[in-house]
Every structure is written in structure tokens, then in C-alpha cells.
Amino acid sequence: MVHGSTLRLLAAVVAFAGAAAGGCSHVVPQVTKYDSATEQHLNDLKPAVLSLYDTFTADPVDAGAVDGVRQKIAQACDYEAGKGDD
């Protein structure tokens, strides 16, 4: 039997790998300069991701919910990529 913390860690690894494979690999290793929009994106993503992870312990995986979070991550990555390296 897989413990909840192990399952959450596995889900985090899968989500990170999905974001990296989905076009964020150029953004993930490097953090750009602070801006309020980036902070807002990250603050908005945190509860969505944590809420999704909580469902992995008891509920079947909801592909639509996973896709929704991945889309939000991709949008944040697109924003970061468009900022450039000022």
C-alpha cells in the first residue's frame, strides 16, 4: 500500500516532469527577476496544485483536473518565457 505522502511526492514529480516536457524546461531551472504578475501566478497555482494533490489519496485521478492545472502552469510558463532576460 502506498502512503499518502509518497503518493503526493510522486504526483509532484509527475507534475514537474509534465511541466518540463510541456515546454517549460527553459523556465524551470532559472528564476527570472521578481515581478508582481509572476508572484500572482505562483500564488494562484499553489492552492490549485495542493487541492489536486489532495484528491490523489482517495479519489480516482481526474484527467480533466490534471489538464486544468497543467494548463495554468503552461500559461505561467508562457508569461515567464515572454518576459525575456532584461
N, CA, C and O atoms as CSV, one atom per row, in Angstrom:
chain,resi,resn,atom,element,x,y,z
A,1,MET,N,N,0.837,-1.170,0.000
A,1,MET,CA,C,0.000,0.000,0.000
A,1,MET,C,C,0.891,1.245,0.000
A,1,MET,O,O,1.886,1.298,0.723
A,2,VAL,N,N,0.541,2.226,-0.795
A,2,VAL,CA,C,1.308,3.462,-0.913
A,2,VAL,C,C,0.758,4.467,0.088
A,2,VAL,O,O,-0.451,4.692,0.144
A,3,HIS,N,N,1.645,5.074,0.882
A,3,HIS,CA,C,1.231,6.085,1.858
A,3,HIS,C,C,0.911,7.389,1.139
A,3,HIS,O,O,1.408,7.641,0.042
A,4,GLY,N,N,0.072,8.219,1.771
A,4,GLY,CA,C,-0.350,9.482,1.177
A,4,GLY,C,C,0.803,10.405,0.832
A,4,GLY,O,O,0.793,11.047,-0.218
A,5,SER,N,N,1.815,10.479,1.724
A,5,SER,CA,C,2.938,11.386,1.463
A,5,SER,C,C,3.752,10.910,0.273
A,5,SER,O,O,4.254,11.726,-0.500
A,6,THR,N,N,3.889,9.588,0.116
A,6,THR,CA,C,4.608,9.046,-1.035
A,6,THR,C,C,3.841,9.332,-2.314
A,6,THR,O,O,4.432,9.678,-3.337
A,7,LEU,N,N,2.544,9.189,-2.254
A,7,LEU,CA,C,1.705,9.452,-3.425
A,7,LEU,C,C,1.762,10.927,-3.809
A,7,LEU,O,O,1.808,11.258,-4.993
A,8,ARG,N,N,1.759,11.814,-2.814
A,8,ARG,CA,C,1.848,13.240,-3.111
A,8,ARG,C,C,3.185,13.590,-3.732
A,8,ARG,O,O,3.252,14.401,-4.656
A,9,LEU,N,N,4.263,12.975,-3.224
A,9,LEU,CA,C,5.589,13.211,-3.789
A,9,LEU,C,C,5.635,12.726,-5.231
A,9,LEU,O,O,6.167,13.413,-6.102
A,10,LEU,N,N,5.085,11.555,-5.484
A,10,LEU,CA,C,5.038,11.028,-6.841
A,10,LEU,C,C,4.237,11.953,-7.752
A,10,LEU,O,O,4.629,12.198,-8.893
A,11,ALA,N,N,3.127,12.463,-7.253
A,11,ALA,CA,C,2.305,13.376,-8.052
A,11,ALA,C,C,3.067,14.661,-8.352
A,11,ALA,O,O,2.965,15.201,-9.454
A,12,ALA,N,N,3.826,15.151,-7.382
A,12,ALA,CA,C,4.612,16.363,-7.603
A,12,ALA,C,C,5.674,16.133,-8.672
A,12,ALA,O,O,5.901,16.993,-9.523
A,13,VAL,N,N,6.321,14.974,-8.625
A,13,VAL,CA,C,7.339,14.651,-9.628
A,13,VAL,C,C,6.709,14.549,-11.011
A,13,VAL,O,O,7.268,15.045,-11.990
A,14,VAL,N,N,5.546,13.908,-11.092
A,14,VAL,CA,C,4.855,13.768,-12.378
A,14,VAL,C,C,4.440,15.137,-12.909
A,14,VAL,O,O,4.590,15.409,-14.100
A,15,ALA,N,N,3.921,15.995,-12.041
A,15,ALA,CA,C,3.500,17.332,-12.475
A,15,ALA,C,C,4.696,18.158,-12.942
A,15,ALA,O,O,4.616,18.860,-13.950
A,16,PHE,N,N,5.804,18.074,-12.207
A,16,PHE,CA,C,7.005,18.816,-12.594
A,16,PHE,C,C,7.525,18.300,-13.929
A,16,PHE,O,O,7.895,19.088,-14.799
A,17,ALA,N,N,7.554,16.990,-14.095
A,17,ALA,CA,C,8.023,16.413,-15.359
A,17,ALA,C,C,7.092,16.804,-16.503
A,17,ALA,O,O,7.546,17.076,-17.614
A,18,GLY,N,N,5.805,16.830,-16.229
A,18,GLY,CA,C,4.850,17.238,-17.256
A,18,GLY,C,C,5.041,18.687,-17.662
A,18,GLY,O,O,4.953,19.026,-18.843
A,19,ALA,N,N,5.300,19.538,-16.684
A,19,ALA,CA,C,5.545,20.953,-16.993
A,19,ALA,C,C,6.827,21.109,-17.790
A,19,ALA,O,O,6.884,21.890,-18.740
A,20,ALA,N,N,7.857,20.366,-17.401
A,20,ALA,CA,C,9.137,20.449,-18.118
A,20,ALA,C,C,8.992,19.928,-19.541
A,20,ALA,O,O,9.527,20.513,-20.483
A,21,ALA,N,N,8.273,18.835,-19.689
A,21,ALA,CA,C,8.088,18.260,-21.022
A,21,ALA,C,C,7.127,19.092,-21.864
A,21,ALA,O,O,7.154,19.031,-23.093
A,22,GLY,N,N,6.284,19.864,-21.199
A,22,GLY,CA,C,5.292,20.661,-21.898
A,22,GLY,C,C,5.793,22.018,-22.368
A,22,GLY,O,O,4.989,22.863,-22.761
A,23,GLY,N,N,7.081,22.242,-22.337
A,23,GLY,CA,C,7.616,23.482,-22.865
A,23,GLY,C,C,8.152,24.441,-21.828
A,23,GLY,O,O,8.560,25.551,-22.172
A,24,CYS,N,N,8.164,24.045,-20.569
A,24,CYS,CA,C,8.662,24.930,-19.522
A,24,CYS,C,C,10.103,24.632,-19.153
A,24,CYS,O,O,10.630,25.245,-18.225
A,25,SER,N,N,10.747,23.725,-19.836
A,25,SER,CA,C,12.098,23.337,-19.440
A,25,SER,C,C,13.072,24.498,-19.497
A,25,SER,O,O,14.061,24.514,-18.764
A,26,HIS,N,N,12.804,25.472,-20.361
A,26,HIS,CA,C,13.681,26.637,-20.421
A,26,HIS,C,C,13.424,27.598,-19.265
A,26,HIS,O,O,14.242,28.482,-19.015
A,27,VAL,N,N,12.315,27.447,-18.560
A,27,VAL,CA,C,11.976,28.333,-17.457
A,27,VAL,C,C,12.248,27.688,-16.106
A,27,VAL,O,O,12.676,28.371,-15.175
A,28,VAL,N,N,12.013,26.403,-15.982
A,28,VAL,CA,C,12.065,25.727,-14.694
A,28,VAL,C,C,13.404,25.878,-13.982
A,28,VAL,O,O,13.394,26.196,-12.792
A,29,PRO,N,N,14.563,25.671,-14.624
A,29,PRO,CA,C,15.804,25.739,-13.870
A,29,PRO,C,C,16.206,27.156,-13.464
A,29,PRO,O,O,17.041,27.314,-12.572
A,30,GLN,N,N,15.650,28.173,-14.077
A,30,GLN,CA,C,16.108,29.539,-13.856
A,30,GLN,C,C,14.938,30.413,-13.419
A,30,GLN,O,O,13.884,30.415,-14.054
A,31,VAL,N,N,15.130,31.147,-12.340
A,31,VAL,CA,C,14.099,32.062,-11.873
A,31,VAL,C,C,14.442,33.452,-12.389
A,31,VAL,O,O,15.565,33.927,-12.222
A,32,THR,N,N,13.467,34.097,-13.014
A,32,THR,CA,C,13.701,35.441,-13.545
A,32,THR,C,C,13.500,36.469,-12.441
A,32,THR,O,O,13.130,36.127,-11.317
A,33,LYS,N,N,13.744,37.715,-12.769
A,33,LYS,CA,C,13.573,38.796,-11.798
A,33,LYS,C,C,12.140,38.833,-11.280
A,33,LYS,O,O,11.200,38.413,-11.956
A,34,TYR,N,N,12.004,39.345,-10.067
A,34,TYR,CA,C,10.685,39.463,-9.443
A,34,TYR,C,C,9.790,40.408,-10.240
A,34,TYR,O,O,10.228,41.455,-10.715
A,35,ASP,N,N,8.560,40.023,-10.369
A,35,ASP,CA,C,7.513,40.954,-10.772
A,35,ASP,C,C,6.201,40.482,-10.152
A,35,ASP,O,O,6.040,39.305,-9.829
A,36,SER,N,N,5.293,41.395,-9.996
A,36,SER,CA,C,4.057,41.084,-9.273
A,36,SER,C,C,3.194,40.060,-10.008
A,36,SER,O,O,2.496,39.272,-9.369
A,37,ALA,N,N,3.234,40.061,-11.340
A,37,ALA,CA,C,2.423,39.089,-12.098
A,37,ALA,C,C,2.936,37.673,-11.877
A,37,ALA,O,O,2.141,36.742,-11.742
A,38,THR,N,N,4.261,37.498,-11.839
A,38,THR,CA,C,4.827,36.176,-11.572
A,38,THR,C,C,4.416,35.712,-10.184
A,38,THR,O,O,4.001,34.567,-10.006
A,39,GLU,N,N,4.530,36.590,-9.209
A,39,GLU,CA,C,4.127,36.230,-7.849
A,39,GLU,C,C,2.652,35.844,-7.806
A,39,GLU,O,O,2.280,34.884,-7.131
A,40,GLN,N,N,1.816,36.586,-8.519
A,40,GLN,CA,C,0.388,36.283,-8.535
A,40,GLN,C,C,0.123,34.920,-9.186
A,40,GLN,O,O,-0.698,34.145,-8.697
A,41,HIS,N,N,0.820,34.633,-10.290
A,41,HIS,CA,C,0.653,33.324,-10.940
A,41,HIS,C,C,1.000,32.202,-9.979
A,41,HIS,O,O,0.262,31.223,-9.866
A,42,LEU,N,N,2.125,32.344,-9.283
A,42,LEU,CA,C,2.554,31.297,-8.359
A,42,LEU,C,C,1.601,31.174,-7.178
A,42,LEU,O,O,1.293,30.065,-6.742
A,43,ASN,N,N,1.135,32.300,-6.661
A,43,ASN,CA,C,0.179,32.264,-5.555
A,43,ASN,C,C,-1.147,31.646,-5.971
A,43,ASN,O,O,-1.792,30.971,-5.169
A,44,ASP,N,N,-1.562,31.868,-7.218
A,44,ASP,CA,C,-2.796,31.263,-7.722
A,44,ASP,C,C,-2.630,29.771,-7.972
A,44,ASP,O,O,-3.571,28.998,-7.789
A,45,LEU,N,N,-1.435,29.366,-8.391
A,45,LEU,CA,C,-1.191,27.958,-8.696
A,45,LEU,C,C,-1.096,27.090,-7.449
A,45,LEU,O,O,-1.539,25.942,-7.461
A,46,LYS,N,N,-0.533,27.614,-6.393
A,46,LYS,CA,C,-0.278,26.806,-5.200
A,46,LYS,C,C,-1.535,26.112,-4.675
A,46,LYS,O,O,-1.508,24.892,-4.511
A,47,PRO,N,N,-2.638,26.823,-4.401
A,47,PRO,CA,C,-3.819,26.115,-3.887
A,47,PRO,C,C,-4.425,25.154,-4.914
A,47,PRO,O,O,-4.964,24.110,-4.545
A,48,ALA,N,N,-4.338,25.503,-6.194
A,48,ALA,CA,C,-4.883,24.606,-7.225
A,48,ALA,C,C,-4.108,23.291,-7.253
A,48,ALA,O,O,-4.703,22.219,-7.356
A,49,VAL,N,N,-2.786,23.375,-7.161
A,49,VAL,CA,C,-1.953,22.173,-7.190
A,49,VAL,C,C,-2.152,21.364,-5.908
A,49,VAL,O,O,-2.307,20.144,-5.964
A,50,LEU,N,N,-2.148,22.032,-4.762
A,50,LEU,CA,C,-2.340,21.320,-3.497
A,50,LEU,C,C,-3.705,20.650,-3.429
A,50,LEU,O,O,-3.826,19.525,-2.944
A,51,SER,N,N,-4.717,21.331,-3.907
A,51,SER,CA,C,-6.057,20.748,-3.931
A,51,SER,C,C,-6.095,19.513,-4.827
A,51,SER,O,O,-6.703,18.500,-4.481
A,52,LEU,N,N,-5.441,19.609,-5.976
A,52,LEU,CA,C,-5.379,18.466,-6.879
A,52,LEU,C,C,-4.644,17.303,-6.222
A,52,LEU,O,O,-5.096,16.161,-6.306
A,53,TYR,N,N,-3.513,17.580,-5.567
A,53,TYR,CA,C,-2.739,16.520,-4.902
A,53,TYR,C,C,-3.566,15.834,-3.824
A,53,TYR,O,O,-3.472,14.618,-3.655
A,54,ASP,N,N,-4.366,16.587,-3.102
A,54,ASP,CA,C,-5.194,16.001,-2.059
A,54,ASP,C,C,-6.180,14.982,-2.617
A,54,ASP,O,O,-6.531,14.021,-1.933
A,55,THR,N,N,-6.627,15.183,-3.853
A,55,THR,CA,C,-7.578,14.230,-4.435
A,55,THR,C,C,-6.902,12.918,-4.812
A,55,THR,O,O,-7.582,11.904,-4.971
A,56,PHE,N,N,-5.575,12.914,-4.960
A,56,PHE,CA,C,-4.876,11.701,-5.377
A,56,PHE,C,C,-4.890,10.615,-4.301
A,56,PHE,O,O,-4.693,9.442,-4.619
A,57,THR,N,N,-5.118,10.975,-3.045
A,57,THR,CA,C,-5.047,9.987,-1.971
A,57,THR,C,C,-6.296,9.121,-1.876
A,57,THR,O,O,-6.210,7.960,-1.474
A,58,ALA,N,N,-7.441,9.657,-2.235
A,58,ALA,CA,C,-8.678,8.895,-2.035
A,58,ALA,C,C,-9.515,8.739,-3.296
A,58,ALA,O,O,-10.283,7.784,-3.407
A,59,ASP,N,N,-9.385,9.640,-4.231
A,59,ASP,CA,C,-10.248,9.643,-5.416
A,59,ASP,C,C,-9.482,9.106,-6.622
A,59,ASP,O,O,-8.252,9.146,-6.650
A,60,PRO,N,N,-10.212,8.603,-7.619
A,60,PRO,CA,C,-9.539,8.254,-8.872
A,60,PRO,C,C,-8.987,9.520,-9.527
A,60,PRO,O,O,-9.510,10.615,-9.320
A,61,VAL,N,N,-7.947,9.362,-10.301
A,61,VAL,CA,C,-7.330,10.515,-10.951
A,61,VAL,C,C,-8.311,11.122,-11.940
A,61,VAL,O,O,-8.842,10.427,-12.807
A,62,ASP,N,N,-8.546,12.415,-11.807
A,62,ASP,CA,C,-9.438,13.158,-12.690
A,62,ASP,C,C,-8.573,13.817,-13.761
A,62,ASP,O,O,-7.931,14.836,-13.508
A,63,ALA,N,N,-8.559,13.237,-14.948
A,63,ALA,CA,C,-7.713,13.739,-16.030
A,63,ALA,C,C,-8.043,15.188,-16.373
A,63,ALA,O,O,-7.148,15.958,-16.718
A,64,GLY,N,N,-9.294,15.562,-16.283
A,64,GLY,CA,C,-9.683,16.939,-16.569
A,64,GLY,C,C,-9.080,17.918,-15.572
A,64,GLY,O,O,-8.631,19.000,-15.951
A,65,ALA,N,N,-9.071,17.543,-14.307
A,65,ALA,CA,C,-8.479,18.409,-13.284
A,65,ALA,C,C,-6.973,18.520,-13.472
A,65,ALA,O,O,-6.402,19.600,-13.318
A,66,VAL,N,N,-6.328,17.406,-13.806
A,66,VAL,CA,C,-4.887,17.417,-14.061
A,66,VAL,C,C,-4.586,18.316,-15.259
A,66,VAL,O,O,-3.664,19.131,-15.209
A,67,ASP,N,N,-5.355,18.170,-16.324
A,67,ASP,CA,C,-5.160,19.008,-17.510
A,67,ASP,C,C,-5.382,20.484,-17.195
A,67,ASP,O,O,-4.671,21.343,-17.716
A,68,GLY,N,N,-6.358,20.779,-16.349
A,68,GLY,CA,C,-6.623,22.163,-15.980
A,68,GLY,C,C,-5.446,22.793,-15.249
A,68,GLY,O,O,-5.075,23.934,-15.525
A,69,VAL,N,N,-4.860,22.049,-14.316
A,69,VAL,CA,C,-3.698,22.559,-13.582
A,69,VAL,C,C,-2.498,22.671,-14.513
A,69,VAL,O,O,-1.749,23.646,-14.451
A,70,ARG,N,N,-2.315,21.685,-15.367
A,70,ARG,CA,C,-1.203,21.750,-16.329
A,70,ARG,C,C,-1.352,22.955,-17.253
A,70,ARG,O,O,-0.359,23.584,-17.618
A,71,GLN,N,N,-2.582,23.280,-17.632
A,71,GLN,CA,C,-2.810,24.448,-18.494
A,71,GLN,C,C,-2.450,25.736,-17.756
A,71,GLN,O,O,-1.850,26.636,-18.345
A,72,LYS,N,N,-2.809,25.835,-16.476
A,72,LYS,CA,C,-2.456,27.017,-15.690
A,72,LYS,C,C,-0.943,27.136,-15.550
A,72,LYS,O,O,-0.398,28.238,-15.621
A,73,ILE,N,N,-0.265,26.013,-15.352
A,73,ILE,CA,C,1.198,26.026,-15.261
A,73,ILE,C,C,1.791,26.470,-16.592
A,73,ILE,O,O,2.725,27.271,-16.624
A,74,ALA,N,N,1.250,25.950,-17.687
A,74,ALA,CA,C,1.752,26.320,-19.018
A,74,ALA,C,C,1.554,27.816,-19.282
A,74,ALA,O,O,2.422,28.458,-19.874
A,75,GLN,N,N,0.429,28.368,-18.851
A,75,GLN,CA,C,0.189,29.797,-19.033
A,75,GLN,C,C,1.206,30.621,-18.245
A,75,GLN,O,O,1.712,31.627,-18.743
A,76,ALA,N,N,1.503,30.196,-17.022
A,76,ALA,CA,C,2.510,30.901,-16.220
A,76,ALA,C,C,3.887,30.792,-16.884
A,76,ALA,O,O,4.648,31.760,-16.893
A,77,CYS,N,N,4.203,29.633,-17.433
A,77,CYS,CA,C,5.483,29.441,-18.125
A,77,CYS,C,C,5.556,30.304,-19.379
A,77,CYS,O,O,6.603,30.880,-19.675
A,78,ASP,N,N,4.459,30.396,-20.113
A,78,ASP,CA,C,4.427,31.251,-21.304
A,78,ASP,C,C,4.672,32.709,-20.931
A,78,ASP,O,O,5.396,33.421,-21.626
A,79,TYR,N,N,4.068,33.144,-19.836
A,79,TYR,CA,C,4.292,34.501,-19.373
A,79,TYR,C,C,5.770,34.715,-19.050
A,79,TYR,O,O,6.357,35.719,-19.455
A,80,GLU,N,N,6.368,33.777,-18.324
A,80,GLU,CA,C,7.777,33.876,-17.955
A,80,GLU,C,C,8.657,33.911,-19.199
A,80,GLU,O,O,9.591,34.708,-19.279
A,81,ALA,N,N,8.365,33.056,-20.160
A,81,ALA,CA,C,9.163,32.998,-21.391
A,81,ALA,C,C,9.067,34.312,-22.167
A,81,ALA,O,O,10.028,34.720,-22.820
A,82,GLY,N,N,7.920,34.970,-22.098
A,82,GLY,CA,C,7.726,36.210,-22.837
A,82,GLY,C,C,8.364,37.421,-22.186
A,82,GLY,O,O,8.469,38.476,-22.811
A,83,LYS,N,N,8.793,37.286,-20.937
A,83,LYS,CA,C,9.402,38.422,-20.235
A,83,LYS,C,C,10.797,38.744,-20.751
A,83,LYS,O,O,11.225,39.897,-20.696
A,84,GLY,N,N,11.499,37.756,-21.245
A,84,GLY,CA,C,12.857,37.990,-21.710
A,84,GLY,C,C,13.855,38.029,-20.569
A,84,GLY,O,O,13.520,37.688,-19.434
A,85,ASP,N,N,15.074,38.441,-20.861
A,85,ASP,CA,C,16.161,38.443,-19.887
A,85,ASP,C,C,16.629,39.843,-19.543
A,85,ASP,O,O,17.827,40.047,-19.349
A,86,ASP,N,N,15.748,40.801,-19.460
A,86,ASP,CA,C,16.134,42.199,-19.209
A,86,ASP,C,C,17.338,42.284,-18.324
A,86,ASP,O,O,17.798,43.383,-18.011
